[in-house]
Amino acid sequence: MRNSTKLILLAVIAIICILLYGFYDIKGGFDYAFPRRMIRVTAMVVTGVAIAYATVVFQTITHNRILTPSVMGIDSMYEVVQTLIYFFAGSMSIWVLNKYLNFGAAIFAMVLFAILLYRFLFRADKHPIYLLLLIGMILGALLGSLVTFLQVLIDPVEYLSLQSRLFGSFANVKADLLYISIAILIIAFIYGYSIMDKLDVMSLGRENAINLGINYDRMVMNILILSSVLIATSTALVGPITFFGLIVANLSYQYLVTYKHSILILGASLISIIALVGGQFLVEHIFELRTTLSVIINFIGGIYFIYLLLKESRAAG
C-alpha cells in the first residue's frame, strides 16, 4: 500500500472519530452540547498535532526514536511551576485565577528550562545520546521529587485544587486559551514548514548535513526551541501527557516507511488525532469518566517505552 493511500485511510478514520465524538448521544440540548464538544475536539487536534510534530523533529536531531521532549523532563517543569504557585501564592492568587498569567508563566518556564537544558547538553554531539536520556530522566525524577515534597506541605484543600491541573484533561479546556494556542502553533508551523527539506537532510547525520550546506548547530538549536514551544503550549493548555509523543511518532515510523518528514509528521499528527479523540470518546462513553485519558496513555506509553528500550538493546547487541 502506498503512503498516500495510508494517509488517506488515517484521515478517514480521524474524521470518523471526530464525527462520532461530536454527534454521539446528544440528547436534548444540541445547541449547548455540540459547541462544547467541538472546543474539546479542537483542543485534541491542536494538542495532538503539536506533540506529534515536536516529537518527530526532536527525534530527527537526536537521531534516536526513544527520546522525546517529554522524556527529557519538560512536562515535569510544568508540574513544578503549578506546585510552586499553589505553595507560595495559594489557589486564590492572581497567578491561579487569571488564566492568561498562569498559561503564560507555564509556557515561559518550560521553554526557558528546555533552552537551558539543550544549551548545555546538545552542543555538537559532544555527549552520547544515552547519557542525554539518563540526564533527562534524572532531572524529571528530581523535579518530580520536589513536586511531591511541596505537595506534602500544601493544605489539603489547596492540594485537591492543584491535582486538577497536574493531569492531562480535555474536559475543561478554556476557549480563550485555545485560540492563543492556535495562534502560537500557526506561527511555529509556518517556520517548521520552511525548514521541512532541511529536516530531511539533517536525518542523514551531522557530518553529511554539514557537507550538504546545512548550518547544523544553529538548526539544532532552532528546532529544539521550536519543539519546546510546541510541547510547552500543548502542556499548558491541557496538562502533561508524558508518553504520547513517543507512541504516535514510532507508530508513524512503522506505518509509513519513508524518510520524508512531510509524510512522517502528517502521519503522526493523524495518528495522534485518532488516539486522542477516539480515546476521549471511550473515556466518556465506555469508562463513564471513571478515569482520564492521560492515565491510559501514560500506562500504555510506559509499556511501549520499555518495549522500545528492549528492542534497541537487542539491536545494539
C-alpha positions in Angstrom: 0.0 0.0 0.0 1.4 3.4 -1.0 2.0 6.1 1.7 -0.6 8.4 0.1 -3.2 5.7 0.5 -2.2 5.0 4.0 -2.5 8.8 4.8 -6.0 8.9 3.3 -7.0 5.9 5.4 -5.8 7.6 8.5 -7.6 10.8 7.6 -10.8 8.9 7.1 -10.5 7.2 10.5 -9.7 10.6 12.1 -12.8 12.2 10.6 -15.0 9.3 11.7 -13.6 9.7 15.3 -14.3 13.4 15.2 -17.9 13.0 13.9 -18.5 10.2 16.4 -17.3 12.2 19.3 -19.2 15.3 18.1 -22.6 13.8 17.5 -22.9 10.6 19.5 -25.6 10.5 22.2 -26.5 14.2 22.1 -29.8 14.3 23.9 -32.0 17.4 24.0 -29.5 20.3 24.2 -27.7 20.2 20.9 -27.0 23.9 20.9 -25.5 23.6 24.3 -23.5 20.3 24.0 -22.3 20.4 20.4 -20.2 23.7 20.6 -18.5 22.4 23.8 -17.7 19.1 22.2 -16.2 21.0 19.2 -14.0 23.0 21.6 -12.7 19.8 23.1 -12.1 18.3 19.7 -10.2 21.4 18.6 -8.1 21.2 21.7 -7.4 17.5 21.0 -6.4 18.3 17.4 -4.1 21.2 18.4 -2.5 19.1 21.2 -2.1 16.0 19.1 -0.5 17.8 16.1 1.8 19.9 18.4 3.1 16.8 20.3 3.4 14.8 17.1 5.3 17.5 15.3 7.6 18.3 18.2 8.5 14.6 18.8 9.3 13.8 15.2 11.6 16.8 14.7 13.2 16.2 18.1 14.0 12.6 17.3 15.4 13.7 14.0 18.1 15.9 15.5 18.8 13.5 18.3 18.9 10.5 15.9 17.1 8.4 18.5 13.5 7.1 18.5 13.3 6.8 22.2 14.0 10.4 23.2 11.1 12.8 23.3 10.9 16.4 24.8 8.6 15.0 27.5 11.0 12.2 28.5 13.7 14.9 28.9 11.7 16.5 31.7 9.7 19.4 30.2 6.4 18.0 31.5 7.9 17.8 35.0 8.7 21.5 34.8 5.0 22.3 34.2 4.2 20.4 37.5 6.9 22.3 39.3 5.5 25.7 38.1 1.9 24.9 39.2 3.0 23.4 42.5 5.2 26.5 43.3 2.3 28.8 42.5 0.0 26.9 44.8 2.6 26.5 47.5 3.7 30.2 47.8 0.6 32.1 46.5 -2.4 29.7 47.0 -5.3 28.8 44.9 -6.9 32.3 45.2 -3.9 34.2 43.9 -3.9 36.1 40.7 -1.5 33.5 39.2 -4.2 30.9 39.5 -7.4 32.9 39.0 -6.0 34.8 35.9 -5.9 32.0 33.3 -3.7 34.2 31.0 -1.0 34.7 33.7 -1.0 31.0 34.6 -0.8 30.0 30.9 2.0 32.4 30.1 4.0 31.5 33.2 3.8 27.8 32.5 4.9 28.3 28.8 7.8 30.7 29.8 9.1 28.4 32.5 9.0 25.3 30.3 10.7 27.0 27.3 13.4 28.5 29.5 14.1 25.2 31.1 14.3 23.5 27.7 16.6 26.1 26.3 19.0 25.9 29.3 18.9 22.1 29.2 19.6 21.9 25.5 22.2 24.7 25.6 24.4 22.7 28.0 23.7 19.2 26.6 23.2 19.5 22.9 26.4 21.0 21.6 28.0 19.5 18.6 27.1 16.0 19.7 29.6 16.0 22.5 27.6 13.7 24.7 26.4 10.2 23.9 22.6 10.0 23.3 22.1 7.6 26.2 23.8 10.0 28.5 21.3 12.6 27.5 18.4 10.2 28.1 19.8 9.4 31.5 20.3 13.0 32.4 16.8 13.9 31.2 15.2 11.1 33.2 17.2 12.1 36.3 16.1 15.7 36.0 12.5 14.6 35.6 12.7 12.4 38.7 14.4 15.2 40.6 11.7 17.7 39.7 9.0 15.1 40.5 10.5 14.6 43.9 10.5 18.3 44.5 6.8 18.4 43.5 5.9 15.6 45.8 7.8 17.2 48.7 6.0 20.5 48.3 2.6 18.8 47.8 3.0 17.1 51.2 3.3 20.5 52.8 0.4 22.1 51.0 -3.0 22.5 52.7 -5.3 19.5 51.7 -7.9 21.8 50.1 -5.2 23.5 48.1 -3.8 20.1 47.1 -7.1 18.9 45.7 -7.3 22.1 43.6 -3.8 21.6 42.4 -4.3 18.0 41.3 -6.9 19.0 38.7 -4.1 20.8 36.9 -1.5 18.1 37.0 -3.3 15.5 34.9 -3.9 16.0 31.2 -7.6 16.6 30.6 -9.8 17.9 27.8 -12.9 18.3 30.0 -12.4 21.9 31.0 -10.5 23.5 28.1 -10.9 27.3 28.0 -11.8 28.6 24.6 -9.7 31.8 25.0 -6.5 29.9 25.8 -7.3 27.6 22.9 -7.3 30.5 20.5 -4.0 31.7 21.8 -2.5 28.2 21.5 -3.7 28.0 17.9 -2.1 31.4 17.1 1.2 30.2 18.6 1.1 26.9 16.8 0.3 28.5 13.4 3.5 30.7 13.8 5.5 27.6 14.8 4.2 25.6 11.9 4.9 28.3 9.3 8.6 28.2 10.4 8.5 24.4 10.6 7.2 24.2 7.0 10.0 26.4 5.8 12.7 24.0 7.1 11.0 20.8 6.1 13.6 20.0 3.4 16.4 20.7 5.8 15.0 18.2 8.3 15.2 15.5 5.6 18.9 16.4 5.1 19.6 16.5 8.9 18.3 13.0 9.3 21.4 11.9 7.4 23.6 12.9 10.3 25.7 15.9 11.4 28.7 15.4 9.0 26.6 14.7 5.9 24.3 17.6 6.7 27.2 20.0 7.1 28.7 18.7 3.8 25.4 19.4 2.1 25.4 23.0 3.3 23.3 22.9 6.4 24.4 25.1 9.4 23.8 22.2 11.6 24.4 23.6 15.1 22.2 26.6 14.5 19.4 24.4 13.0 19.6 22.0 16.0 19.1 24.9 18.5 16.3 26.4 16.4 14.5 23.0 16.2 14.9 22.4 19.9 13.4 25.7 20.7 10.6 25.0 18.2 9.8 21.6 19.8 9.9 23.0 23.3 7.5 25.8 22.3 5.1 23.2 20.9 5.3 20.9 23.9 5.0 23.8 26.3 1.9 25.2 24.6 0.1 21.9 24.5 1.0 21.0 28.1 -0.1 24.5 29.4 -3.4 24.0 27.5 -4.5 20.6 28.7 -1.8 19.3 31.1 1.0 16.8 30.7 0.7 13.6 28.6 4.2 12.2 29.0 4.5 9.2 26.7 2.0 10.3 24.0 4.6 11.7 21.5 6.7 8.5 21.9 3.8 6.4 20.8 2.5 8.3 17.8 5.9 9.1 16.4 7.1 5.5 16.5 3.8 4.2 15.1 4.2 6.7 12.2 7.7 5.3 11.5 6.4 1.8 11.4 3.3 2.5 9.4 4.9 5.0 6.9 8.3 3.7 5.9 9.9 6.9 4.5 12.5 9.5 5.3 10.3 12.5 4.2 9.3 14.5 7.2 6.3 16.0 5.5 4.8 12.5 5.3 6.0 11.3 8.8 4.7 14.4 10.6 1.4 14.3 8.8 1.0 10.6 9.6 2.0 11.1 13.3 -0.5 14.0 13.5 -3.4 11.9 12.1 -2.5 9.0 14.5 -2.5 11.4 17.4 -5.9 12.8 16.5 -7.3 9.3 16.2 -5.8 8.3 19.6 -6.9 11.5 21.4 -10.4 11.8 20.0 -11.1 8.1 20.0 -9.6 7.6 23.4 -11.6 10.5 24.9 -14.7 9.0 23.4 -14.0 5.8 25.2 -13.2 7.6 28.4 -16.5 9.5 28.4 -18.9 6.9 27.0 -17.4 3.5 27.8 -15.5 4.2 31.1 -18.0 6.9 32.1 -15.3 9.3 33.2 -14.0 6.9 35.9 -10.5 7.6 34.6 -8.7 10.2 32.5 -7.2 9.8 29.0 -3.7 10.8 30.2 -3.7 7.9 32.7 -4.5 5.4 30.0 -1.9 6.9 27.6 0.8 7.1 30.2 0.1 3.4 31.2 0.3 2.2 27.6 3.2 4.5 26.8 5.2 3.3 29.7 4.9 -0.3 28.5 5.7 0.8 24.9 8.7 2.7 26.2 10.1 -0.4 27.9 9.5 -2.4 24.7 11.4 0.2 22.6 14.3 0.1 25.1 14.5 -3.7 24.9 14.2 -3.6 21.1 17.1 -1.0 20.9 19.2 -3.1 23.3 18.7 -6.2 21.3 19.6 -4.3 18.1 22.7 -2.9 19.6 23.7 -6.3 20.9 
